[in-house]
Amino acid sequence: GNSVTQMEGPVTLSEEAFLTINCTYTATGYPSLFWYVQYPGEGLQLLLKATKADDKGSNKGFEATYRKETTSFHLEKGSVQVSDSAVYFCAQGGGADGLTFGKGTHLIIQP
Amino acid sequence: DVKVTQSSRYLVKRTGEKVFLECVQDMDHENMFWYRQDPGLGLRLIYFSYDVKMKEKGDIPEGYSVSREKKERFSLILESASTNQTSMYLCASSFAGSSYEQYFGPGTRLTVT
């Protein structure tokens, strides 16, 4: 079946460091890909998405590119802030049968 | 803005009680979903619905049932709560179609004692 694999962390970085969170997926066909963020005590919020190969999703300084050849959708940000501390989920699919999520990556940014 | 609301943020119930978790969305979405979130396991799909009175089992439906009598409302029912159902429950909704993202409610943290 479909699956999503991402680094689980916690990932600890200093403020202004470069961030990469890896995500790879297995699926038949070409699923839509998503990154969600969950701040403490809250539900998940959509951060960005891409619906076809080579699409780049971006939001709030975060970017991810849909790479069909490597079945990857890595999340990047050039300079992280303390306020970016959260849990980040990579997901694939979408539509009536739900999303398949990775297990989440806990990101901690230290001042 | 899309709004998905859940009836309670925190809930404490006793073993054997019947528990109702309510979810309402205001964007006329066709699809609605219930997930549970546990440390180290991520999010797991319990049930989903793509239309009124329609329901489909997700990955972990055992011990749960659902009801969708109106398009905007999707209820999760624990017929006889057990301690292993202590978890964070997340509701989500989306338009039909594979490219549409899901919108999540704030979650209900359920503790069964």
Interface residues (C-beta under 8 A of the other chain):
Chain A: P31 S32 F34 Y36 E42 G43 L44 Q45 L46 K49 T51 F89 G93 G94 G95 A96 D97 G98 L99 F101 G102 K103 G104
Chain B: V4 E30 N31 F33 Y35 G40 L41 G42 L43 L45 F48 Y50 E56 G58 L90 A92 S94 A96 G97 S98 S99 Y100 E101 Q102 Y103 F104 G105 P106 G107
